[in-house]
Amino acid sequence: MHQPRDHDAEPVAWREAGAGPLIVLLHGLGGSRISWEPQLAELSDAFRVAAWDMPGYGCSAPLPVPSVRFSDLADAAADWIRTLIGPAGRAHVVGISMGGMIAQYLAASHPDVVATLTLLSSSPAFGLDGTRPDDWRAARLAPLDAGQQPADFSERVLSAIAGPSITPEALAGQRAAMGRISADALRRSIDCLVTHDSRSVLGSIRTPTLCLVGACDDETPVAYSEALAQHIPGARVEVIAGAGHLLNVEAAAAVDQAIRAHVGYRA
C-alpha cells in the first residue's frame, strides 16, 4: 500500500498514490477526491492512481463560467490528465455517477487522453425513468435553499442511495467526502446534472468501455448501464450483487478486480 499524496494545485487539486500506468478517478455529485480511498489504496500497487476534486469542489477552483456544462468539465478533466501525464499520454478513466457522465463526454471529445473507460453507477441521460428535471432539481436544492450545507444532510442522502450491505466505515468515508463540498458548488453541479444527455455522442466512442453497476442500485439501475452499453460500441456490462449506488466502497474488492481486468493488468 502506498501513502496517498495530496496536490492542492490550481486549477485542479487531487490525491494520488503509487506509480505506473495512470488511472484517474472522477467522483460523483456528492463526492470529492477522498471518495476513492479503497481504490487509492489497493490499485496503487501497480498503477499511479489519481482522484480529482471536481472543479469547484474541495480544493479545486470553480470554473470561470456563469453556469457549468458537461463540456466544460470534460475539458477540465482532459487538461488535468495532460498535466499528470503530458500531452502525448493517456489514462485509464474511471468515473462514478456524475463522474461517469463527465467521463462519457471526455472520451467522446478528447479520445487522445483516454486509454480505457470504466463507468460506475452511471447513465446515458438524465430522466430515463421519467423523472422531471425541475422536480428533481427542486428536491435537491431545497436543503440548500433552507441554508444548510452539504455536510448537514450527507447522512440522509447517502444512506438513501447506498445498498443494504454498506458498512458504517464506508458510509462515514462518503459522508466525509460530501462534507468537503460547498453549497455553491453542489448547486452548480445539480444545475448541470439535469442537462445530461450524451446519447448523440456515445456512438463515436471507440475506447474499450466497461459499465459496472450494483444489483441494488435504485438511483442508476442496471437498465441504465445496459442503455449505455447499447450506445457505446463494444461496451460490456457487469452487475455486482448486493451493491447499491455507492459502488466503489460498497463492493471495493469486486470493483478493483474488474478495473484491473479491464485495463489489462498482469501481475
N, C-alpha and C positions, 0 to 999 in steps of 0.2 A: 504494500500500500504506500502510495506517495503522498506526501503532505501537500494539501492544496495551497496555491499561491494566489493572492488577490491582486488585481491590477486595477486600481481606481483611476483609469486614464480617461481622457476626453477624445472623442465624444462618447465612446462606449467603454464601460467598465466590465470586467469579467473575472471569473475564478477559473484556475486551471490546475491540472495535475498531470504528471507523467511526461513521457517523451515518445516519439514515434509518429506514425500516421495520425493526422489530425481528425478528431471527432468534435464537432461543435453541437451544443445543446441549446435549443430555443424553448424557453419556458412558456407557460400558458398565461391567460388573462390574470389569474390571481397568484402568479408565481414570481420568482426572481432567481438569481444565479444559485442560491442555496437550495432551490427545489430539487437539484440533481445530485445530492450528496452520495447516494448509492452508486451512481454511475461514475462520479469523480473518483470514488474510492476503488471500485472494482475494475473499471476498464483502463485505469491508468497504469496497469501492469504492462500493457503492450501498446498503448496509444497516448498521444497528447490529447487530453480531454479538456475542452474549454466551454464554460457555460456563461452566457452573457446576462447582464441586466439589460432588458429591452430598453430602447431609448425612452427616457422619462422615468424609468424605474430604478430603484436602488440608487446606485452612484452614477448612473448614466445620464447624460444631459438630454433634456427634451429635444425633439426635433423642432427646428425653427420654422414651423408651418402653422397656419391657423387651425387646421384640422388634419389629423393623421390618416393617411391612406395606406393600404397594404403595399402598394408600390413603393412608398417611402420607406416602410420597414424592410422590404426586400432589398432595396438599395443600401440601407444602413447595414444590413447583415452581410451583404456582399463586400462592402468596404471594410467591415470588421474582419472578415475572413482573409482578405488581401493583406490587412495589417498583420495578421497572425502568421501567414504562410508565404506572402509575397505575391506578385502579380501573376505568376505562372502556376501557382499551386492550387490544389483542390482539396476540399474537406468532405468527410462523411457527415452529412447533415441529419440531425435528429431533432424533431420538434414535437411537442405535445400540445394538443388542444389548439389554442390560438397560435402557439408556436409552430404547430404543424401546418396551420393555414399560411403563416408567413413563409414557411419552407416551400410550400407549393409555388408561390409567386417567385421566390428566389430561384428555384430550379427552372421555372419557365423563362424568366427574364435574364438570369445570369448563369446559364448552364456551365460556363467555363470554370466556376468555382465549386461546383458540386460533383463529387465523385459517386456517392450513393445517397439515397434519400430514405429515411425511416420516419414514418408518420404515426404517432401515437394518439389515440383518442381524438381523431380529427374528422373533418368532413369536407365535401367539395363546395358547400354553400350553406349559408345561414337559412334556417327555417324550413328544412326539408320535411319536418313533421307538421308544417302548417303554422308554426309559431309566428305571430305578427311582430315585426321588428319594433314597432312603437311600444307594444305591451311588454316585451322582454326588456327593452331599454329602460322603460319607466320603473319596472320592478327592481332592477339592479341599481338604478340611480337613487331610489327612494332613501336608503340609509345615508347616502352622501348628501342628499338634499336636506336631510334632518341634522346634518352637522357631524355625523360620525366619520371616523377614519376606517380604512380597510381592516386594520388590526382589531377594531371594535366588533366587527361581525364576521371575522375569519372563521371562527369555530363553527358557527351556524352554516355558513356557505360551504365550507369544505366537508363537513360531516354529511351534508345533504348529497354531495356528488361522489363521495367515496363508496367503495364496495363494503360488504358486510365483514370482511376479514382484515380490514386495515388495523394495524397495531397503534396503540396510543403514541408510541415513539414516532412512527411515520406521520401521524396526523399532527403531532406537535411540530415536527420539522416543516411541514407545509404551512402551518399557522405562522411560524417564524418567517418563512419566505414571503407570505402575504403581508405580514406586518411591515415589510420594507417598502411597501408601495404607498405613495401619496394619494390623497383623494383626487387631486387634479389629474394625475397620471392614469388612475383607474377610470375616471370619467372619459378621458380622451380615448382610451382603448375600447371602452364599451361602445362609444360612438362609431369607432372604426369597425369593430367586430360585426355589427349588424349589416355592414355593406358587403360582407364576404360572399363572393360567388366566383370561383376560379374555373368553372366548367368550360369556359370558352378557351382557356389556355392549357388545360391539363393534357390535352391530346398532343401537345408539342413537346412534352417532357419525354426524353429518351434515357434519363438517368435510371439505373436499377432502383426500384422502389418497393419497399415493404410497408404494409399497413398493419399496425398492431392495435388490438382493441380488447378490452376486458369484456367477458361474457356478461357481467353485471353492470355494465355502463349504461345508465339511462340518459345521460347528458348527450353523448355522441354514440348511439348504439351501433351494434355490429353492422346493421344495414348501411350506416353512413360510410364505414370503411369499405364495404362492398361496392358502394357507389363510387368511391374514389378509385378503386381498382378497375372498375369498368371504364373509367375515363382515361386512366394513365396506362399507356401501352406496356404490357408485360408485368404490371404490378401484381403483387401477391398479398393475400390477407392471412394473418394468423390471429386466432382468437385465444385469449388467455383465460382459463377457467377461474372463476371465483373473484375476479378483479373488477373494480369499477373505474371511474374516470381518472383517478389519480394513479394511473397505471404504473408509472416508473418507480413509485415507492410501495405500492400495494403488492406488486409482483416483480420486485427488483431483479431477482436471480433469473427469472424467465425472460425478462426484457433484456438484460445484459447478454444472456446466451443468444437470443435472437439477433441482437445487434452484431455480435461477433460473427455469427454465421453469415449474416447478410453482407458484411463488409469484407468477407473472405479471410477472416482471421485464421492463422495457422500457428499452433503452439510450437 
